[in-house]
Each structure stands twice: as C-alpha cells, then as structure tokens.
Amino acid sequence: MTAAEALGALVELDVAKWGEQEREASRQMHQGKSRGLRINSLVHHQGNDYGDAFDAATLKIAKKQLTADDMAELRKGG
C-alpha cells in the first residue's frame, strides 16, 4: 500500500464515520503522517475495530512498516 492509498483509505473511513463535511479536515490531519504511520492509523482506526478486524499476520505486517522515527512519534502519543 502506498502512502497515497493509505491516506485515501483513512479519509474514507473518517468520512464514513463523521460525514462528507469532514473530508478536508481528515485529509489535512493525516497528510503529515509518514507511510508507516498512515498504515498503522488505518489498521487501528475505529472503523476497523481498532485493529480487531484484522488477523495477527496483517497486524504484524502493518507494524513492520513503522520506522524508528514512526515509533518515536507513537511513543509521544502521535
């Protein structure tokens, strides 16, 4: 999955939850994230039951996409 694909998927999940009027706000919120953080956010999005909708192998693959900088950002609460 590319960074652009992950961004599009995140925006669509947010729009499904919050409505079309939130499309641009969602895009702005997620566009500054790296590819790894976007994929992590996608997997752990509330629309995906916070990761419970995925099997362990998919979660492991998603975690491997995170860089050291991504992990540092997550430790800060990002």
N, C-alpha and C positions, 0 to 999 in steps of 0.2 A: 504494500500500500504506500503510495506516495504521500508527501506532506499535504499536497493539494487535495487528494482524495480524502484523507483523514479530516481535513478542515471542512470539506463539504459534508461529510457524514456527521460531524459534530454539530454543524449548523442545522442540518435537517432534524437531528434529534431534539435540539433546543426549540426549533420552530414547532415541531410536533407537540412538545410539552407546553410552550409558552405562547405560541401563536405567531402568525406571519409578521406582525409588527416588531418582533424581536430579532428578525433575521440579521439586520445590520449590526445590532449590538452584539449578537453572538459571534458574528464574523470578526468584529473588532477585538472581542475578548480572547478568541482563540488564535488569531493570526500571528501573534507574537511568540507563540509556542514553537518549539522545535518539533521535528517529525516524531521523535520518540515520545515527547510529552503529549502530542496530539493523539497518538495511537493509545497511549496509556489512558488519557482522558476519555477516549472513545470506549475502550473496554470497560472502564469503571464509571461510565455515565449512568445516571439514574434511569435513563431509558433502557439500559441494558442490565437492570437489576444490580447495579454496582459491581458487575463482573460475574455475578452468579449465573448469568445466561450463557456463559462460556465454559468449555471444559478446561481441565488443568493444562493440557497441551497448548491451547490457544493463549491462555494467560501467561504461560512460560515464554512463548514466542513474543508476546507483547512486551514482557519485562526485558527481554534481550534487546529490544530496540532502544532502551534507555541508555544514554551516555552517562559518564561520570558527572558532567555538568547538569544533566537532567536529574540525576539522583540528588545532587546538592540542592537543586531547586525544590524538589519534593520534600526534602528534609526541612526546608524553610517554610513549608506549608503551601507551596505553589502548585 
